[in-house]
Amino acid sequence: MAKRDYYDVLSVPRKATRDEIRRAHRKLVRQFHPDVNKNNPQAEEKFKEVQEAYDVLSDEAKRQAYDQFGHAGVSGEGGGGGGTGPQGDPFEAFRRASGQRTRGGRSQWRAEPNVTVEDFDFSGQQGAGNFSDIFEQFFGRNAPGGGQTPAAGRGEHRRARPAPARGQDIEYPVTLTFAQAARGITQSLQINRDGKIETIDVKIPAGVKEGSRVRLRGRGQQSAAEPGDLYIVTKVLPHPYFSRDNLDIHLELPISVYEAASGAKVEVPTLEGRVTLTIPPGTSGGAKLRIKGHGIERGGEQGDEIVTTRIVMPKILDSESQQLFKTLQEKYPLDARTDVKW
């Protein structure tokens, strides 16, 4: 089956910027990752196709080769004869220089312990060097984009060995609950390394959010030079009653009209358990009450929990009760729409 165009796979134009390619990749990874698509038999193949397209288009040198020669430029399935690479493949050295090292079809990774969080960080990956320079080693400066190579002794071309490229970075989506993202968690992940599945423990710091990128230095693809990094991309599940605004957690609290009028003490949930909240007498609907220090933790800071009141009226009022409210209205007149601007 013929491979699809990598730009079509990521749904980006051929002139897409690096940021556009990364954003498209992150969206599709979340959509097709097998961990969140266990009932979709096609998700894994889609995921692999997206990863393959991103591996090429996110690397400047590989993308240049792909744009010029198509799939043959990055897979060695064609691209002219007479090369000096293994089995006459002129692209083999280019793939080695680009960091495409595999063993048994599986990526080789090397570990280092550094972990950082880079929310929505679109820092660029290091490329494999100038493709034209590598191409000239096999075809001379008469190759596409080349001129004449200065001659060495006996008419031989001077050949400079390209510097090894940095290993490619890897993105790995992880789904967290609201509480796990707010307070942090250590998770065990299964990583394919040197052809074997290895389990590693990753500490995800408190305060990550949707789309946060937890960086593990040296856990990306291996190369002869510096290994790439592993990025844990977080997806945070919605909470049934909490929501988040920066470092604050928000909660809507229904209270009766009687509690609003006379005041009350009400138990409310926090991420650490229930606490008692005092409702002052005369509290209006939409009032915001703050519980200090029960928000999101991050970088030595901690937000608060903001409780917004919603007043609930009795559903049925008999004539005597209705008269009681009218008496209260006459005694304490109130125009509820005094401050509105319409």
Buried (B, 14 or more C-beta within 10 A) or exposed (E): EEEEEBBEBBEBEEEBEBEBBBBBBBEBBBBBBBEBBEEEEEBBEBBEBBBBBBBBBBBBBBBBBBBBBBBBBBBBEEBEEEBEBEEEBBBBBBBBBBBBBEEEEEBBBBBEEEBEBEBEEBEEBBBBBBBBBBBBBBBEBEBEEBEEBEEEEEEEBEEEEBEBBBBBBBBBBBBBEBBBBBBBBEBEBEBBBEEEEEEBEBEBBBBBBBBBBBBBBBBBBBBBEBBBBBBBBBBBEEBEEBEBEEBBBBBEBEBBEEBBBEBBEBEBBBBEEEEEBEBEEEBEBEBEBEBEEBBBBBEEEBBBBBBEBEBBEEEEEEEEEEEEEEEEEEEEEEEEEEEEEE
